[in-house]
Amino acid sequence: MPYYLLLSRSITHAQRMSALLERAGITARFSRPPMGLTDRSCGYAVHIGAERLTAALDCLRAGGLWPSKIFYYSGGAYSEVII
């Protein structure tokens, strides 16, 4: 099942993004990102369904929170999304 990973610089940032999205009705769980997606293995990621990206980014922009990078997962591989 395809999904997006919204990378954040810290656990606090990921928690805030996740909470903001959840309040907007967008399912968003946070966790450590897979190895290789971040430099120095630091950071956290918020997982959202592929169909919710536009609504999630609109919500995050309005809330003053923005991911450091965005990755799309499909078919067993990640690809970076440039917005």
C-alpha positions in Angstrom: 0.0 0.0 0.0 1.6 3.3 -1.0 2.2 6.0 1.5 4.2 9.2 2.2 6.8 9.8 4.8 7.2 13.4 6.1 10.6 13.7 7.6 11.2 15.9 10.6 14.3 17.1 12.4 13.3 16.0 15.8 10.8 13.8 17.7 9.1 17.0 19.0 8.6 18.3 15.5 7.2 14.9 14.4 4.9 14.7 17.4 3.6 18.2 16.6 3.0 17.4 12.9 1.3 14.2 13.8 -1.0 15.8 16.4 -1.9 18.6 14.0 -2.8 16.2 11.3 -4.8 13.9 13.6 -6.8 16.9 14.8 -7.6 17.6 11.2 -8.9 14.1 10.7 -5.8 12.8 8.9 -4.4 9.6 10.3 -0.7 10.2 10.9 1.6 8.1 13.0 5.2 8.9 13.7 8.3 6.7 14.0 11.9 6.5 13.1 12.5 6.6 9.3 14.1 3.6 7.5 17.9 3.6 7.4 19.3 5.5 4.4 16.5 8.1 4.1 18.2 10.5 6.6 21.8 11.6 7.0 23.5 10.4 10.2 20.4 8.2 11.1 18.7 11.1 12.9 15.2 12.4 12.7 11.7 11.0 12.7 9.0 10.5 10.1 5.3 10.9 10.0 3.4 8.3 7.9 0.3 9.4 6.0 -1.8 7.7 3.4 -1.0 8.4 -0.3 -4.4 9.9 -0.9 -4.0 12.5 1.9 -0.8 14.3 0.9 -2.4 17.5 -0.4 -4.7 17.9 2.6 -1.8 17.1 5.0 0.5 19.6 3.4 -2.2 22.3 3.5 -2.8 21.6 7.2 0.9 21.6 8.0 1.5 24.9 6.1 -1.5 26.5 7.9 -0.1 25.3 11.3 3.4 26.6 10.6 5.0 23.1 10.5 6.8 21.8 7.5 8.6 18.5 6.9 12.3 18.7 6.1 11.9 16.1 3.3 9.0 14.1 1.8 9.3 10.5 0.5 6.8 8.4 -1.4 6.8 4.6 -0.8 5.4 2.3 -3.4 6.5 -1.1 -4.8 9.1 -1.6 -2.2 11.1 1.6 -2.9 11.2 5.1 -1.7 11.5 8.2 -3.9 12.0 11.7 -2.7 9.2 14.2 -3.5 10.2 17.7 -4.5 7.5 20.3 -3.7 
